[in-house]
Amino acid sequence: MQEVRHRERAVRAALGAGRWPDREIGALVSYLRYEVLDQAANEERLLFPLTSEGLAGKQVHGLVEDHVRLRDLTDHLVAADAPRDLGALVELLDDVEELLDRHMRTEQALLATTTTDGVEAHRRPFRCHLWFPLTEGPELDLDVLPPEYAHRAALERFSRLRPGECLRVRSGRELGTLWSALACGRPGEFGWAYLREGPDQWRAEVTRRVPG
């Protein structure tokens, strides 16, 4: 929740400065989609069935409805249009914050007696929230990420690029296996250009191609 609030405050600060917060909205939407909603999917699949009433329980049903509502709010954030939707954007931010505050309180009370491990134990070995802030920005340094997570974190970051957007990647290790994984998993969708090829540092620029 702290990360969501941090990104919400950035959106509001940009509005207060008289600027439409395209970049800040993008950062908030990315976090909601790739961290919060990812966790929501894990909860529905792994934890909610463990509650006393299972997926049929009234509280669980309410939490699932919250997840659906959060997806809708996230889609509305993407569609917010400057400057016509200024009031609507502020209302969306308020709705997201209110929804998550209430949801987290209900969820904590419900799941506290269900598992002592929590959601994170079921998400291992890939724990998105630990590396997500490290992958934001125009350059991704793989060396700051745990080696066992680095390539998967990078592939997740590539998937968040908009058509025509570029990202620079650097590493103290050769990048060929990362490019192979991207090219095989998303054939034709990304361009890759080496900026430096060793011997002690590798750098590349990744571009998400515009369809058509």
N, C-alpha and C positions, 0 to 999 in steps of 0.2 A: 504494500500500500504506500510505503514511503516513496518508492520509485515513481508510482503513478502521480502522487501529489507533487513531486519535484517537476515532472513534465507538465502537469496542469498549471503550476505556477509560472512556468516558462511561457506557456501560451497566454496566460492572463497578463504577464509583464509586457509581452510584445503588443498586445492590444492596448495596454495603458500607455505605451510609447507611441501610439498612433500608427502602428504597422500591422498589416495582416500577417499572422504567424504561420505561413506555409511550412517552414522548416520545423517549427515547434509542434505543429499538429502532426506532421509526419513522424516525429520522434515519439509522440504520445501514442499514435495509432500503432506503430511498430511494436511498442512495448505491450500494449493491450493485446494485440494479435498473437505475438510470438512468445509472450511470457504468461500473461494472465489467462488468456483463453486456452493456451496449451495446458496450463495447470488445471483449468476447469475440465478439460477433456479427460485428463488423468484421474481427477476426482470422480467423475461420473463412471469411468470404467473400472477403477480399482478400489475406491473407498466407499462410495455410496452403497454398493451392494452389501457391504459389511455391517451396515447399521441394523438395528434391531428389526425394523420393518422393511429393510431393503429398499429397492427402487420404488416400491408402492407407497412408502411412507409419505405423509403429508409434508413434513419439513423437507425431505429430500426432493419431492416434487417442486416445492417452492424454490429450492436452490437451483434446480435444473432450469426452471423458468427464468431465474436471474441470469443464468449463463446465456440463454437465448436473448434476453433483453440487452445484455452487455454487447453481444454480437451486433444487434441492431443499432445500438448507440454508436458503436465503433464505425459501422458503415455510414451512419449519418455524419460523423466527424469527417470522414473521407470526402463526403459530398458537400461539405460546407463551402459556400461560395462567397468570396470577398467582393464588395463590402456589404452586399445585400443581407447576408446572414449573420451579421455581427451579434444581434440579440439572440438569434437561434444558437449561435456557437456558445455564448455564455451560458445559456440554459442547458445545452448539452453537457458542458463541463460540470455544472451543478448536479445534473442527473447522474453522471458517471460517479461522482464523488459520493453522493447520497446512496446510490445503489451498492457500491463496493463497501462502504462503511457498514451498512445494515447487513449485507451478505456475509462479511467477514465475522461479525458478531454471532450470527446464527450458525454459520458453518463451524466456528470454533466450539460452540456449545454442543453441537450435534456430534462432531467427530472426536471430541475429547475422550469419550468413553468407548470409541470404536477401535482405535489403534494408538499405541504409544509411539509408533514409528513416524506417523504423519505421512503426508503426500511425498515429501522429498525422498523418503526411503524407497518408495516405489518408482521413483524416477531415475535412480541410479542405473548406469554410471553417467548418464547425460543430464547434468543439472544446469539448465539454461540460465537461471537467474544469477548464477555465480559469474558467468562470463558475458552476459548480455551487454552491460555498460561498456565493456572493453571492446566490443565490436562496432560501436557506433562511431560516426565520423567518417571523413573522406579517405582515411587510411587505416588498414587493419594490420596490426603487428602480431603475427602468430606466436612470436617468442614470449609474449606476456601471458599466453594461455597455457594451461596444462597440456602437455604433448598429446595425451590420450583424448582430449576434447578438441584440439585445435582445428583439424580438418572439418569435423562436423559443424563446429561453430562457424567456420568460414563459409561452408556451403549454405548454412542457414542465413548468413548475412547476405550472400549473393542473391538468395531468393527474395530478399527485401528490396533489392534495387528496382527502381522504376525504369521503364524502357528509355534508353538513351543515357542513363546515368552510369557513371564510372566509379570504380573503387580501386585504390591502390593497395597492394598486398606486399608485405615484406617479411622475410624470415631468414634466420641463420642456417636454414636447411633448404635443400633443393625443392622446388615447387612443382616438379613434373607430376608427382602422384596426385596432387591437389587438382591440377588442370585436367588430368585424365578422369578423375572422379566427376568433375563438373561436366566435362564434354560427354561422358558416357551417360550421366544421369539426366542432363538437360541438353541433348544434342541440338546444335545450331542456335541455341538461345543466347549464348554469350560469346563475346570476343575476348581474346587473351593476347596480350603483347608483353614480352619481357622488356623490362627497363634495365635490368642488371642480372647477370648470370654468374654469380660466384666471384671469387672462390670462397669468400667468407660471408657474403650477403647476397640474397636473391630478392629481386623486386619485379613486380608485374602489375599491369593495369588491366582490370577486368571491366568489360562494358556489357551491359544488357542491351541486346540489339532491339531496335524498334521493329515490331511485326510488319511483315510485308515488304 
